[in-house]
Amino acid sequence: MKILLVYPEFPDTFWSFKHALKFIRKKAGAPPLGLLTVAAMLPSDWEKRLVDLNVTDLTEKDLKWADYVFLSAMVVQRESVQAIIKRCNTAGVKIVAGGPLFTMEHEKFPDVDYFVLNEAENTLAPFLRDLELGQAKRVYSSSEFPDIHLTPIPLWHLADLRHYETVAIQFSRGCPFNCEFCNITSLLGHIPRTKTANQIIAELDSIYALGWRKNIFFVDDNFIGNKKYIKTEVLPALIEWRKGKSGVPFSTELSINLADDPVLLKLIVQAGFDTVFVGIETPNEDSLTECNKKQNVGRDLVESVKLLQRSGLQVQGGFIVGFDNDSPTIFQQQIDFIQKSGIVTAMVGLLQAPTGTLLYKRMEKEGRLVNEFSGDNVDGSTNIVPKMGIVPLQEGYRKILHQIYAPKYYYERVVTFLREYHPPRVRATSDPQYFLALWRSIYHLGIIGVERLEYWRLFFWTLFNRPRLFPMAITFTIIGFHFRQVATLHVT
């Protein structure tokens, strides 16, 4: 059997880093973890190829070779998915589809042959068994959450890692919290299910053996969802694994209550984590209560962020506007918070209601669902009727993006962060791509860029005040360039 694993293209969003990756001659952020994991669950004697449309093209030769196309996608990739389905149908290749997009709305894709929904550990084996018997059903789904102790190591060799800046692995699924707008718990449950420390080390060994020495992103919904286990087993194992190994920094997603646990915080930094994405959402306490973001309520969010920064973590933040309790003052409040906190990478989006969430059910009951959920919370769209009205909401949203990614505000925020940031170590780099990126930043940003004045101020401020952080400062200038390109789409 010949299986073509196809990953759809991402649109130009904040998190694609499309414009920044060009500075280092990379094509995409990370290879598709889900498809590579599914590939490891297929019979070993089947032939397998990966086509990631973010780094290469899907050719007629690819389609002619394949017996089946396995397609996995997130909602934000919907447009690319439609194009892939059309091409497969034209070529006469049967499609097996799974992943979040199809799990939430498979009924919208009548031209797909088979759906393997929810988590593949439960639904893939029954499909493969029926396929071999010639009696495969169209839809395979499960309401059970599988034991991921049985999840195999992804087949990394199927991806050409030279095209990527990051490799992603997963330690846990699910989240103990119940934020109204989040679909994680509806898809993956409230009780975090974890892999063993031995599994994680085996996955890291497999990546390291391929020569990978750059960032590894733990794509957990909340890395600290099971604090006891990561404290006693996983983080000590990571600390031990890193001994004698060069580089390999870690990043992940977690909740702000990490700031309440100094022991856990220290272990995370010792284990090699240097960047964390945190859902801040809003400085409006009433809106936090409205969306059931309990872990953020009743705390000084700015101080919590700065505590993480001073401990050696760069905090990337997610923010939302459009809650029922938001007034027109929220837009300036968000700007002020982002600037004061020194969160350089701030993703601000309009409130949306993904299918299956508590918010979706509430909006449906109130008759406030409109349009289609885009899955891109920075495209200026929403699928709900906001209480403040759509026009003032979108105008306020554009104001936020216009300000926080304008060179003056962005570069001020970089300095605010660099003043607070005190990592226990700073990675030295001899990667020629870094030096290439430096020279490209000097030309594109320091010579011909609209931000050239701010660029040189940061350049020399960092050299004189935080010279160890100079590579990070240059990285921020490049990332800022990408954010401005994307933000421009939403401020005109």
N, C-alpha and C positions, 0 to 999 in steps of 0.2 A: 504494500500500500504506500502511495506517495502523498504526503501531507504538506501542503503549503500553508504556513502560519503567516497571516497578514495582519499587520497593525496599521490602523488608519492614521492619516495625517492630522496633527493638531492645528487649529487656527492660530493666528498671530495674537497670543495673549501675553499677559505679564509673565506667566510661569513657563512659557515656551523658551524664553531667553534667546529667541531666534537672532535678534540683532547683536546681542552680546557674544554669542557663540562664534560669530564670524571673526571676531578679533583673535580667537585662538584656533581657527580653522576646524571647529567641530560642527557637526550637523544637527545634533539633538542632545537633550539633557541626559536621558537614560534609556537603555534598551527595555523592551516590554516584559516586565517581570512575570505578569500573569500568563502570557503565551509561552514563555520559556519554561514555566513551571508545568503548564499543561503538556508541553512537549515531553517532559520527563515522565509523565503519566501514561503516555502512549506506548504501545508495544515496541520493544527495543529493536525489532527487526524491520520496523516500518522506516521508510526514508522520510526525512524531515528537512525542510528549508524554511528560513525566516525571511520575510520581506517586510521591513519597517519603512513605511512610506515617508517617514520623517527624515530618512537618510538615503533612500534609493527609490527607484521607480518599480512599479508592477508592470511587467512586460507580458506580451502575448505568449512568449516562450515559457514564462513561469506558469501561466494558466494552462497551457497545453500540456505541461509536464505533470500537473497535479491531478490526483484522483479526487481529493477533497480540499477545499479551502477552509481552514479554521480561522474564524474572525472574532476578535475580542475588542471591545471599545467602551469608552466612557461617553457620557451624554454629550460632552463638548465636541466629540469627534463625529457627530451625527451626519454632517454634510459629506465628509469623506467616506463614511460608511455607505451612504446611498450610492455614491459613485462606484465603489468597489462591488456592491451587490449587482449593479447594472452590468458591469463588465463580466462578472462571473456568470450571470444569466446568459449573456450574449455568447460567452465561450462554452456554455454547457457544462460548467463545473459546479458540483453540488457544494452548498455552503453549510458549515456547522458553526453556529454563532453562540457566544456567551459573553459574560462580563456585565458590568453595571448597567450599561445602556439597554441591553436586551432583557436583563432580569427585570428592569422597571417597566419596559414598554415593548415587549416582543411582538405584541399584537399589531403594532404599526409597521411591521416588516413582512408583508405577505409573500415576498419573493425569496425568503430564506427557507432552506429545506429542513434544517434541524436546529433546534434550540437546546443547548445544554446550559441551564440556568443555575442561579445561586452559586454555591461553591463546588468546584469541580471534584473535590475529594468525595462528594456524595453522588454527583449526577453523571460524571463522565464514564465510570465503569459500567453502569447499566446500559448506557447508550452504546458503548463499544461492544458489549455482549450481544445486544439486539442487532447491531449492525452486522456482526459476524454471522448471525443466524438469518440475516436477510429480512428482519421484521422490526426494523428501527421505527420508533414512534417519532412524531414531529417535535414534541415538547417533553423535556425531562427537567423536573424541578424538585425541590425539597425544602421543607420547613425546618429541617434539623440542621444543627450547626456541627460540622465534623470535627474530629480530633485531629489537629494539625501536627501532632507528633508523627503522623504518617506521611506528611507532605515531603516529596522528594526534593533533592537539590536541583535547581533550574539548570537547563542545558545551555550554559553560557556560551559554549563554543559555536552555537548557531548564530550568534550575533557578532558582527565585526566591531569589537570594542574600541577600535581606533576612532570611530566616528562619534563617540560619546564622551561627555565630561564627567558623568557620574554613573555608578552602578547602584541599583536598588536591591535591597533584600528586605524580608519581612520577619519580624519576631513574633508579633501578636496580631490578633484580629478582634474587633469589638471595642467598646468603650463603656466605662461604668457610669458615665453621665448621660443626660437625656435632653440635650439642647433641642428646642422645638424645631429649628430649621434644618437640622442635620439628619441625613439619611443613613448614617453609619449604623446606628442601632437597629434600624428596620432591615438592613441588609445583613448585618453581621452580629447583632446581639449586644446585650448589656454586659455580659460577663466576659472579660478579656480571656481569650484562649491563646495560650503561648506555646511556642516551640521550646524544646529543651535547650539548655546551654550547649550541649554537645552538638545539636543540630546546627545552631548558629555558628559555632566554631568550624564545623565541617563546611558550611557554605562559604565562610570567609576564607578557609584554606583553598577551596576550589577556585575562588576568584583570584587570590594571591598567586596561586600556581600558574595562572594565565598571564602573570606579569603586571596585574593591576596594582597601582600604587597611589591612586588618587581617591577622591571622596567616595564614600559609601553611604548611601542614604537609607536609613531604616524607615520604610514607608508605613509604619504602624499608624493606626488611627489615633492612638494615645500611648506612646511608648511606656509611660509610667502608670498604665492602667492597673497593673498588678505590681505594686511597689515592693511587696515582700519578696517576690521571686527574683525580680531584677536586682534587688539589693544583695540578696544572699547567694544567688547563683550566676546570673547573666553578667552583671557588671564585673564581679571578680574574675570571671572567665575571660572577658574582653581585656581587662587589665593585664592578665597573664599572657594572652595571645599577642598583645602588641609588643611585648618585650623582645628586643632584638630585631624588630621589623621597622623599616623606614617608612615614614609618611603614613598614609591611609587614615585621614581624618574621618570622623563620623558626623552625620547630621540626622535629625529626626523631627517628628511632630509630637508635642506633648502639651499638657495643660499647665496653666500659670501656678497651680498649687505646688509645683516643684519648689517655688520660692519659700514654702513653709517647712521644707525638710532639708536642713543643712547637710545631713549625712548623705542623703541621696544625691543632692546637688554636687557635693564633693566627689562622690564616686563616678557620676556621669562625666565630669570634667576629666578625672583621672583616667577614665576608660577611653578618652580620645574624642569625645563629642565637642565640637566647637561652634555648632550652629543649631538652633532649634526654632521651629515654627510654632507659634502660639496663637490660639484664637482669642484675641483681645475683644473683638466685636465692637464695643462702644464704651465711652466713658459715662454714658447715661445709665445710672443705677436702675431707674424704672424700666428701661428697655432690657437691661440684663435680667431683671426679675421676670419681665414679660416672656422672654424666650427661654427661661429656666436655666440660665447660665449661672448656676449656683456657685460654682468654683471661682467666679470672678466677682461676685457680690460682696460688699462690705470690706473691701480691701483697697489700699492705695496702689492702684495698678501701675502708676509710673514708678513708684519705689520698688515694686515687685520686679518690674522689667530691669531696672538699674541694678538690683541685687544680682540678677542672672548675668548681666553684662560685666559687673565687677568681678564675678566669679570665673569669667572666661568664656562666656557664651554669647555669641551674636544672636539676638532675638529678631526673628522675622515675624511680622504680625499680620493677622487677618482682621479686617474691619468691615462693618456692615452699617449702612444707613437705610432707613425706610421702615423701621419698627413703628408700631402703632403709637408708642409713647414718645417718638421723636418729634420735636418741634423744629421750626426753621433755624433755631440756634444750633442744631446738632452739627451742621456742616463746619462752622468755625470751631466748635468744640473738638471735633475730630482732628482738624488741622492743628490746633494748639496741642492736643495730646500727642500726636505723632511727632511734632517738632520737639516738644519737651522731653519725650521719652528717648529720643535718639534711635528710634526704630527706622533704620535706613530703608529696608525692604518692607514697605507697607502696602499690602494688597487691600484696596478698598472696593467694595462692591455693593450693589443694590440687593436688598433682601429678596430672595427667591424661595419658592416652595417646591422642593423636589418631591416627586411622587412617593407616597408611602410615609412621609414625615408627619409628625403631629401638626406642624404648621399647614401642610397641604390639607389635612383633614379639617382643620379649623377654617381655613379659607374656603374650602368646598362647602362647609356647612353655612358659612356666612354669605355665600354667593359672590365671592371676591376673586375667584380664579379666572384668569384670562390668558390668552396667548399660549405659547408652548415653553416649557422649561428649557432654557438654552444650555444649562450646565456651565456657562461661562459667567461667573459673577463679577466680571469687570468689563462686560460689553455694554453696560448702560441699560440693560433690559431687565424686566421683571415679569413674572407670570401671575402677580397678584395686584389688586387695586389698593394702592397705599392710601392711608387715611389723610395724609397731607396733600394728596393729589399728585398725579404723575408728573406734571410739568414742573412744579417747584422742586420735586424730588430729583428729577434729572438735571435741572439747572444747578441745584446745590451740589450734586454729585460731580458735575463738570467743574465746579469751582474747586472742590477738594483736589481733584486730579491736576488741575491747572496749577495750583499752588504747590502741592507737596513734591511735584516732580519738575517744577521750574528750577533752573540751575541754582538760583540764589538760595531757595529753601532747602533743596536737596543737599547741596554741599555744606550748608550750615548743619544739617542733621548728621552728616558724616563726621564732622568735627565733634559734635556733641557725643556721638557714640565712641569715637576714638579716645576721647578724654576719659570715658568711664571704663573702657574695655581693658582688662588686665588678665590676659591669658597666662597660664602657668608655663607655656612654651609657645614659641612662634616657629612655624614650619619654615625652614630654609628651602628654597627651590632652585634646582639647576635645570629645570625643564625649559628647553629652548622656546617652547610656546609662550611661556611667561614673558620672556624678553621680546618676542615678537609682538605680544599684546601690548607691552609697554610702549614700544615704538609706534605701534598703530594708534594707541591712545594719544600719544604726543601729537601725532599728525592730525588725526580726525577730531580730537577734542581740544587739544592745546593750541593748534594752529588755525584750523579752518572751522572749528566748532563754535556754536553760539555761546557756549559756556566757557570759552577759553580763559577769561579773567578768573572765574571761580576755580577752574582747573589748576591754574598755576599757583593760586593762593593755597589750595589744598596740597599741591605737590610740595611746595617749599615748607608749609607749616608742618607737614608730616615728617619731612626730612630733618627738620630742626627740633621738633618736639616729641615725635613718636617714631623714630627711624625704623625700629623693628617691625612696625606696622605698615611700612611703605607699600609692600606688595598688596596688602588688603585695601589700602586707600586707592591704589590704581584699579583694583578689581571693582571697587564701588563706582569709580568714574565710568567704567565700561558698562556695568549693570544699569547705572542711571541713564546712560544713552539709550539702552534698550527700553527702559520704562517710559522715557519721553516719546519714543517713536510710537509705542502702543497707546500711551495716554493721548497723543495727538488725535487719534481716531475718535476719541470720546469728548473732546473739548471744543470741537469746531461746530 
